[in-house]
Amino acid sequence: MIHLPRKDNDAPPARLVCANALTQLRNAVLHQDGERYTTTYYRDDTVTELLRPYSIDKLTLELRDWPKCNYCESQVEKAVTLQVEHYRPKAKVDPKDTGGAAHTGYYWLGIEWSNLLLACPQCNGPSAKHNRFPIRGVRATAPVLFDAQGNLDRSNCHADQNPLLAEDPILLNPEIDHPENFLTFDTQANMSGQGPDAERGEKSKDIYNLNRPLLVQDRLEVWTVFKDDILIDIGEHMMGEISEETLRYAFKNICRKILKRSGAGEEFALWGRYINDHLEDFIGVDITDNYYRDLFRNAYYAAIGAGVAVAAVAP
Ligand SMILES: [Zn+2]
């Protein structure tokens, strides 16, 4: 999960503000029932077409761009299909998060643009986020939604204003929070909470199920591919098949690819950023020879333009 810029809440997709959508909203509010929305509204193409580029911090998708799950950062081809997800559940809050009490959910937010994210079925499914929404303190109650004449006042149906601003959610929202302040990894790609409020990271990791085995394996593979390339190049140099100049060039290319993994459009960008921030931990284990490790370190710092160099002593 990485931080994403806020969607423009003053310019929601037309489908979410058309007359029929307002009728649905009115119906859901009247009956305090978030199940009354027809899913075609928030799953409409005009909605997903805005959410998909937003998921990789872009305005429009370009060729070879893949949208990502806002939570686990899997690209769509691995996630099968991305779903429009309600950050605050529209029809029910899981009793695990309400002390066992039944809760109607945030039924007035069913087609609220700022409440919608894009998530894969593994993060959003029954074994993960689903209707979970733990908070600290007092849960917000529905605002006044009808005026004296009985007309629905949609200006009170937004998620980015009180009473919801006063609520204290535990789950990280990539549009509001900076996940890097709450989440970290170990070198085996296992995620954990960190920082002064590590509990939010821990609970988000658990509820979005961000350490599911296949996901951890996919993340780890990012480094494994780099490591294998590094070790193959070192092996070829040791065998005298390539010169040191060629090895330096090969390392430079690998370092550029490692740096590129930090980009918002990359799959698992938070993990890519971790690899870059902790590169010493990775090469300290995987490049056992000091000479080659120094050579690689120099290539990396040259690639980031930091100009930090240490002497590489030939074996
Ligand atoms: Zn996901």
Residues whose N, C-alpha, C, O or C-beta is under 5 A from the ligand:
A	BS01	ZN	C69 Y71 C72 E73 A119 C120 C123
